[in-house]
């Protein structure tokens, strides 16, 4: 008999997912059936009818894929994705309207209410480059990449370095799937990731004192960890633009600034990348950025976090509560370095 040992921070899924915070599974499956069934309709009927209906059911207006001046998102047919029940939560999901209206996306401004400005982001066509220490450089569109991956939905915590937190249903695929697709050389030790750079589209990138484009990096071992997740959607639909559509990273045991948005390039390298925030202020935003309540930010404590929408402040857990998955990644990294932001 196979007995699954529940992680220390887990509770059952039905306790974590209230109907008021997230579309229930029956609605998602029904909508998925409609989307799948639309394949037998004429092309113009799909574009004008079924996709609009599904988009409205999922609240797609904030996702940037159901605006009247844009074509239906080509990836809509993949939602809702298979729900991976391995990853559970110890608190309720953040309501979608809160999640999509309180965001950091410095490409479109340094404040939290950037959702409206982020609608300027053009997410099709979207080409991704995979280069560096790989067998062969790859350039591939997001709509060609997605069907090559094992798509799924996961419930993750999200902890910002600013000491607030959310809980989010991410859709996408494990980063390890991308690594295997890239076929890196054995000499590659890190993955450097880069977002788009278009100051005419993203007004925040006109700030010349910031080192655009946004850069982040992880080790190959971190990328291969089962928690590392490349995100294409949230709440059972394509991702809202303000979250970093059409492709971003989610690393739930690290502070949120490590989860780079709107990725256009993955470079495999033997040199440790210097990230956007590390270049600006390495003493406050280091490479590892593992959540640690015992190590304060230079300007505030990390011992507790404000859970958005609840009014609650709760104790922060080491590795954001995911230590059973990731602690071994850092056993050979000097302690004075590995847990600091």
C-alpha positions in Angstrom: 0.0 0.0 0.0 1.3 3.4 -1.0 1.0 5.9 1.9 1.7 9.6 1.1 3.3 11.5 3.9 1.8 14.9 4.2 4.3 17.8 4.4 4.3 19.7 7.7 2.6 22.8 6.2 -0.1 21.0 4.2 -3.8 20.8 4.8 -6.4 19.2 2.5 -7.3 20.9 -0.8 -11.0 21.4 0.1 -9.9 23.4 3.1 -7.5 25.5 1.1 -9.8 26.4 -1.8 -13.0 28.2 -0.8 -15.7 28.6 -3.4 -15.7 32.4 -2.9 -12.0 32.7 -3.7 -11.7 30.4 -6.8 -14.0 28.9 -9.4 -14.9 25.4 -8.2 -13.7 22.4 -10.0 -17.0 21.6 -11.6 -17.1 25.0 -13.3 -13.6 24.5 -14.5 -14.2 21.1 -15.9 -17.4 22.2 -17.6 -15.6 25.2 -19.1 -12.8 22.9 -20.2 -15.3 20.6 -21.9 -16.8 23.5 -23.8 -13.3 24.7 -24.9 -12.3 21.2 -26.0 -15.6 20.7 -27.8 -15.1 23.9 -29.7 -12.7 22.0 -31.9 -15.6 20.7 -33.9 -17.0 24.2 -34.6 -16.0 26.3 -37.7 -13.0 28.5 -37.1 -14.9 31.7 -37.1 -17.4 30.3 -34.6 -14.6 29.4 -32.2 -13.1 32.8 -32.4 -16.3 34.8 -32.1 -18.3 32.6 -29.8 -16.9 29.8 -27.6 -13.6 31.5 -26.7 -15.3 34.7 -25.7 -17.7 32.8 -23.5 -15.0 30.8 -21.9 -12.8 33.9 -21.4 -15.7 35.7 -19.7 -16.3 32.7 -17.4 -12.7 32.8 -16.3 -12.7 36.6 -15.9 -10.3 36.9 -18.8 -10.7 40.7 -19.1 -7.8 41.3 -16.8 -5.8 38.5 -18.4 -5.3 40.6 -21.6 -6.6 37.8 -23.9 -10.3 38.7 -24.2 -10.1 42.4 -25.0 -12.2 43.2 -28.0 -9.2 44.6 -30.0 -7.2 41.4 -29.5 -7.6 37.9 -31.0 -8.5 35.1 -28.6 -5.4 33.8 -26.8 -4.2 30.7 -28.7 -3.4 28.9 -25.5 -7.0 29.1 -24.1 -7.6 25.5 -25.3 -5.2 24.2 -22.6 -7.2 25.6 -19.7 -8.2 24.4 -17.1 -5.1 22.3 -16.8 -4.8 19.0 -14.9 -4.6 19.8 -11.2 -1.6 18.4 -9.5 -2.8 17.6 -5.9 0.7 17.1 -4.6 1.0 20.8 -3.8 -1.4 22.0 -1.1 -1.7 25.0 1.0 -2.1 25.9 4.7 -4.3 28.9 4.0 -7.0 30.1 1.6 -6.3 31.2 -1.9 -6.0 34.9 -2.6 -9.1 36.0 -4.4 -8.5 36.6 -8.1 -9.4 40.3 -8.1 -6.9 41.0 -5.3 -4.3 38.9 -7.0 -4.6 40.7 -10.3 -4.8 44.3 -8.8 -1.8 44.3 -6.4 1.4 43.5 -8.3 5.0 44.4 -8.8 6.0 44.8 -12.5 8.7 47.5 -12.7 8.6 47.5 -16.4 5.3 49.3 -16.1 5.9 51.4 -13.0 7.3 51.2 -9.4 3.9 51.2 -7.7 1.5 48.3 -7.0 -1.4 49.4 -9.2 0.2 48.7 -12.5 -2.5 46.4 -13.9 -4.0 49.0 -16.3 -0.5 50.1 -17.6 0.5 46.4 -18.1 -2.3 45.9 -20.7 0.1 47.6 -23.1 2.2 44.4 -23.1 2.0 42.7 -26.4 2.1 38.9 -25.8 1.7 37.6 -29.4 3.9 36.8 -31.2 6.2 35.8 -28.4 9.5 34.1 -29.2 11.7 32.4 -26.7 15.5 31.9 -27.2 17.4 29.1 -25.5 21.1 29.5 -26.0 24.6 29.4 -24.4 25.9 26.0 -23.3 23.3 23.8 -25.1 23.6 21.3 -27.9 21.9 23.6 -30.3 20.4 27.1 -30.0 16.6 27.1 -30.1 14.1 29.8 -31.0 10.5 28.8 -30.4 7.2 30.6 -30.0 5.3 30.2 -26.8 2.4 28.5 -28.6 4.8 25.9 -30.0 6.5 25.4 -26.7 3.5 24.7 -24.6 2.3 21.5 -26.3 5.8 20.0 -25.8 5.5 20.4 -22.0 3.6 18.5 -19.3 1.0 21.1 -18.5 -0.5 21.2 -15.0 -2.0 23.4 -12.3 -0.4 23.9 -8.8 -1.3 25.8 -5.6 1.7 27.7 -4.3 2.5 30.3 -1.7 4.1 33.5 -3.0 6.2 35.5 -0.5 7.4 39.0 -1.5 10.7 40.4 -0.1 8.5 43.4 1.0 7.0 41.1 3.7 3.5 40.5 2.1 2.2 37.2 0.7 -0.4 35.6 -1.5 -1.5 32.1 -2.4 -2.0 31.4 -6.1 -3.2 28.7 -8.4 -0.5 28.7 -11.1 -0.8 26.8 -14.4 2.2 25.8 -16.5 5.0 23.2 -16.4 8.0 22.2 -14.4 11.2 24.1 -15.2 13.0 20.7 -15.4 10.9 20.0 -18.6 12.4 23.0 -20.2 15.9 22.1 -19.2 15.5 18.6 -20.7 14.1 20.2 -23.9 17.1 22.6 -24.0 19.7 19.7 -23.8 22.4 21.7 -21.9 26.0 20.7 -21.9 27.4 19.1 -18.8 29.6 22.2 -18.2 26.5 24.4 -17.7 26.0 25.4 -14.1 23.5 28.2 -14.2 20.5 29.5 -16.2 20.4 33.2 -16.9 16.9 34.4 -17.7 16.0 37.7 -19.5 12.8 39.5 -19.9 11.7 41.7 -22.9 13.2 45.1 -23.5 10.9 47.6 -25.2 10.8 51.1 -23.6 8.3 52.3 -26.2 5.8 49.6 -24.9 6.9 49.5 -21.3 7.2 53.0 -19.9 9.1 51.8 -16.7 12.0 50.7 -18.9 12.6 54.3 -19.8 14.2 54.7 -16.3 17.9 54.9 -17.3 19.2 54.4 -13.8 17.9 50.9 -13.8 19.8 48.0 -15.6 17.2 46.9 -18.1 16.3 44.3 -19.3 15.3 42.5 -16.1 17.8 39.6 -15.5 17.5 36.7 -13.0 19.3 33.4 -12.6 19.2 30.0 -10.9 21.5 27.1 -10.6 20.9 24.0 -12.7 20.1 22.1 -9.5 17.5 24.7 -8.5 15.9 24.6 -12.0 15.7 20.8 -11.9 14.0 20.9 -8.5 10.4 19.7 -8.7 9.0 23.0 -7.2 10.6 25.2 -9.9 7.7 26.1 -12.2 7.3 28.0 -15.4 3.9 29.7 -15.4 1.6 30.4 -18.3 -1.7 30.9 -16.5 -3.5 31.6 -13.2 -7.0 30.8 -11.9 -7.8 28.4 -14.7 -7.0 30.8 -17.6 -4.1 32.4 -19.4 -2.1 34.6 -17.2 -2.9 38.2 -16.6 -0.5 40.5 -18.3 0.4 42.2 -15.0 1.7 38.8 -13.7 4.2 38.6 -16.5 2.4 36.9 -19.4 2.9 34.8 -21.4 5.7 33.1 -19.5 7.1 33.7 -16.0 8.9 31.8 -13.3 7.5 30.7 -9.9 10.0 29.7 -7.1 7.8 29.4 -4.0 10.7 29.0 -1.5 12.4 32.2 -2.7 11.4 35.9 -2.4 9.2 37.0 -5.3 11.7 39.1 -7.1 13.5 35.9 -8.2 10.4 34.9 -10.1 11.2 36.8 -13.3 8.3 37.8 -15.6 7.7 37.9 -19.4 10.7 35.7 -20.2 12.2 35.9 -23.7 15.6 34.2 -23.2 17.1 31.3 -21.2 20.9 31.2 -21.4 22.8 28.2 -20.0 26.2 29.2 -18.6 29.0 28.3 -16.3 29.1 31.9 -14.8 26.8 32.9 -12.0 24.4 35.5 -13.4 24.1 39.0 -11.8 20.4 39.7 -11.4 18.6 43.0 -12.0 18.1 43.8 -8.2 21.5 42.3 -7.3 23.2 44.8 -9.7 21.2 47.7 -8.1 21.7 46.7 -4.4 23.5 43.4 -3.8 23.5 43.9 0.0 19.7 43.8 0.0 18.9 41.5 -3.0 21.4 38.7 -3.3 21.5 35.8 -5.7 20.0 33.1 -3.4 17.1 35.1 -2.0 15.7 32.1 0.0 13.0 33.1 2.4 14.4 33.2 6.0 12.5 34.8 8.9 15.7 35.0 11.0 17.6 37.2 8.5 16.0 40.7 8.2 16.1 42.9 5.2 18.4 45.9 5.8 15.3 48.1 6.2 12.6 45.8 7.7 12.1 42.5 9.5 11.3 39.3 7.7 10.0 37.5 10.8 6.3 37.9 9.8 4.3 38.6 6.7 1.1 40.4 5.8 -1.3 38.0 4.1 -3.1 40.0 1.5 -6.9 40.3 1.7 -7.1 38.7 5.2 -5.8 41.5 7.4 -3.6 38.9 9.1 0.0 39.0 9.9 1.5 35.6 10.4 5.0 34.1 11.2 7.2 33.6 8.1 8.6 30.1 7.7 12.1 29.2 6.5 12.1 28.5 2.8 8.5 29.8 2.9 7.5 26.4 4.3 9.0 24.3 1.5 12.2 23.2 3.2 11.4 19.5 2.9 11.6 20.0 -0.9 14.6 22.3 -1.2 16.9 22.4 1.9 19.2 19.8 0.5 20.0 22.1 -2.5 22.0 24.4 -0.2 23.9 21.9 2.0 27.2 22.7 0.3 26.6 26.5 0.1 28.2 28.4 3.0 25.5 29.2 5.6 26.5 32.8 5.8 25.6 33.1 2.1 22.8 30.7 1.2 19.9 32.1 3.4 20.5 35.8 2.9 18.4 37.9 0.6 
